[in-house]
Amino acid sequence: MTTSAWPARLSEGTDPLITLRPLAYGDVDAWRSARQRNAAWLAPWDATAPPGSSARVSSFRSLVRRLKRQARQGITYPFALEVDGRFAGQVTVNNIVRGSAQFASVGYWLDQEFAGRGVMPRAVAMVIDHCFTAAGLHRIEIAIRPENSNSLRVVEKLGLHEVGFAPRFLHIDGQWRDHRIYAVTLEEVPGGMLARLRGGRSGREGG
């Protein structure tokens, strides 16, 4: 992990203002409220612990503690997502691999209240740009259930290519679920992912 990669605070735009910053213990009330209000909205896409697994997180504090430990190890960047200063979800860079790979995957969830405003494509673009610049990564993947039309629209707006299909890839909503795999490399967005999203052709933005 490069020294400028984490902790990081990213902000962009005014309509709305999107801010990404490290998930913190102080987010507990806003996080719990969002998860409770959006339980039905998020349940079909939430990761679950497979039978016999000990990976289940018992509390928000335990979740943040684990993510902070992984961030110190340079294998995870857990971002809280704010929209106009209000907690709105998470974007997490997972499974960071260094060496000859320089690879990571990105996952995210959004409070339904903020859906339909173009928030998540911008947030994911900001995180990808950060990964390609400050973190020095080369390739980012996003795995999406074929039924998740909202997430599929995110990668469509970002112009990510579908690179594969993974049967029974992740344990989601109580079962092993198939996923479509999308990816982008640094060479594909020389001007930055946020600039591509905006339709720009020059200058790297975000991160």
C-alpha positions in Angstrom: 0.0 0.0 0.0 1.4 3.4 -0.9 1.5 5.9 1.9 -1.1 8.2 0.2 -3.6 5.5 -0.5 -5.1 5.1 3.0 -6.6 6.7 5.0 -8.1 8.8 2.3 -10.9 11.4 1.9 -12.3 12.0 -1.5 -14.9 14.7 -2.4 -16.4 15.6 -5.7 -19.2 17.7 -7.2 -21.9 20.0 -5.8 -25.2 18.5 -7.1 -25.0 16.5 -5.0 -21.6 16.6 -3.1 -20.2 13.1 -2.8 -17.7 12.4 -0.1 -15.9 9.1 0.5 -13.9 8.7 3.8 -12.9 5.9 6.1 -15.8 4.0 7.8 -15.6 4.9 11.5 -17.0 3.8 14.8 -19.0 7.1 14.9 -21.0 6.0 11.9 -22.9 3.4 14.1 -26.2 5.2 14.4 -26.4 6.3 10.8 -25.3 2.9 9.5 -27.8 1.0 11.7 -30.6 3.3 10.6 -29.8 2.9 7.0 -29.5 -0.8 7.2 -32.8 -1.2 9.1 -34.7 1.1 6.7 -33.3 -0.7 3.7 -33.4 -4.2 4.9 -35.7 -5.5 2.2 -34.0 -3.4 -0.5 -30.5 -4.8 0.4 -31.2 -8.4 1.5 -31.1 -10.0 -2.0 -27.6 -8.6 -2.6 -26.0 -8.9 0.9 -23.2 -11.3 1.5 -24.1 -14.1 4.0 -22.0 -16.6 6.0 -22.0 -20.1 4.4 -23.0 -23.0 6.6 -20.2 -23.9 8.9 -18.4 -20.6 8.5 -17.2 -18.5 11.4 -17.1 -15.3 9.4 -20.3 -13.8 10.6 -19.9 -10.3 12.1 -21.8 -9.9 15.4 -21.9 -6.0 15.6 -21.1 -2.8 13.8 -18.1 -2.3 16.1 -16.8 -5.7 15.2 -17.2 -4.9 11.5 -15.3 -1.6 11.7 -12.6 -3.3 13.8 -12.1 -6.0 11.2 -12.1 -3.5 8.3 -9.6 -1.2 10.1 -7.3 -4.1 10.7 -7.5 -5.1 7.0 -6.9 -1.5 6.0 -3.7 -1.4 8.1 -2.6 -4.6 6.3 -3.3 -2.9 3.0 -5.8 -5.5 1.8 -9.0 -3.4 2.1 -10.1 0.2 1.8 -13.5 0.6 3.6 -15.1 3.9 2.5 -18.2 5.4 4.0 -20.3 7.2 1.4 -21.8 10.6 2.2 -24.2 12.6 0.0 -24.4 16.3 0.9 -23.0 15.4 4.3 -25.4 12.6 5.0 -24.4 8.9 5.4 -25.7 7.1 2.4 -23.9 3.8 2.1 -20.5 2.2 1.6 -17.9 1.5 -1.2 -15.3 -1.1 -0.2 -12.1 -2.0 -2.1 -11.6 -5.7 -1.2 -9.0 -8.4 -1.9 -6.1 -6.1 -2.7 -3.3 -8.1 -4.3 0.1 -6.7 -4.8 3.2 -8.2 -6.4 2.8 -8.9 -10.1 -1.1 -8.6 -10.0 -1.8 -5.1 -8.6 -5.5 -6.0 -8.5 -8.6 -5.5 -6.3 -12.3 -5.8 -6.4 -14.9 -3.2 -5.4 -18.3 -3.8 -3.7 -20.9 -1.2 -2.7 -24.4 -0.6 -1.2 -26.6 2.5 -1.2 -29.5 3.7 0.9 -32.5 3.6 -1.4 -33.3 7.2 -0.5 -30.4 8.3 -2.6 -31.0 6.0 -5.6 -31.7 7.4 -9.0 -29.5 10.4 -8.6 -26.3 9.0 -10.2 -24.6 8.8 -6.9 -23.1 5.3 -7.1 -21.6 5.6 -10.6 -19.8 8.7 -9.4 -18.7 7.2 -6.1 -17.4 4.0 -7.8 -15.6 6.1 -10.4 -13.9 8.2 -7.6 -12.8 5.0 -5.9 -11.4 3.4 -9.1 -9.5 6.6 -9.8 -8.0 6.6 -6.3 -7.0 2.9 -6.8 -5.3 3.7 -10.1 -3.5 6.8 -8.7 -2.8 6.9 -5.0 -2.9 3.1 -4.5 -1.0 2.2 -7.7 -3.3 -0.6 -8.7 -3.6 -1.8 -12.3 -6.9 -3.7 -12.5 -10.3 -3.4 -10.7 -13.1 -6.0 -10.8 -16.8 -5.8 -9.9 -18.8 -9.0 -9.4 -22.6 -8.6 -9.8 -25.5 -11.0 -9.6 -27.2 -11.3 -13.0 -30.5 -10.3 -11.3 -29.1 -7.1 -9.8 -30.3 -4.5 -12.3 -29.2 -1.5 -10.2 -25.6 -2.6 -10.0 -25.6 -3.6 -13.6 -26.6 -0.1 -14.5 -23.6 1.2 -12.5 -21.0 -0.7 -14.5 -22.9 0.1 -17.8 -22.7 3.8 -17.0 -19.0 3.4 -16.2 -18.3 1.5 -19.4 -16.8 -1.6 -17.7 -16.4 -4.6 -19.9 -17.9 -8.0 -18.9 -15.0 -10.4 -18.7 -16.5 -13.6 -17.4 -19.2 -15.5 -15.6 -18.6 -17.2 -12.2 -21.1 -19.9 -11.2 -21.9 -20.0 -7.5 -19.2 -17.3 -6.9 -20.4 -15.8 -3.6 -22.7 -16.7 -0.7 -25.4 -14.1 -1.0 -28.8 -14.0 0.7 -28.4 -17.5 2.0 -27.2 -19.4 -1.1 -24.2 -19.7 -3.4 -25.0 -17.3 -6.2 -23.8 -16.9 -9.8 -22.1 -13.6 -10.7 -21.2 -11.7 -13.8 -17.6 -10.3 -13.7 -16.7 -6.8 -15.0 -13.3 -5.3 -15.0 -11.3 -2.2 -16.0 -7.5 -1.7 -16.3 -5.5 1.5 -16.0 -4.8 1.6 -19.7 -8.5 1.7 -20.5 -9.1 5.0 -18.7 -6.0 7.2 -19.3 -8.0 10.3 -18.5 -9.6 8.7 -15.4 -12.9 6.9 -14.7 -14.7 10.0 -13.4 -13.7 11.9 -16.6 -15.0 9.0 -18.7 -18.3 9.1 -16.8 -18.7 12.8 -17.4 -17.8 12.3 -21.1 -14.4 14.0 -20.8 -11.4 12.9 -22.7 -8.5 14.5 -20.8 -7.2 15.0 -17.3 -7.4 12.5 -14.4 -9.9 13.4 -11.7 -11.0 12.1 -8.4 -8.7 10.0 -6.1 
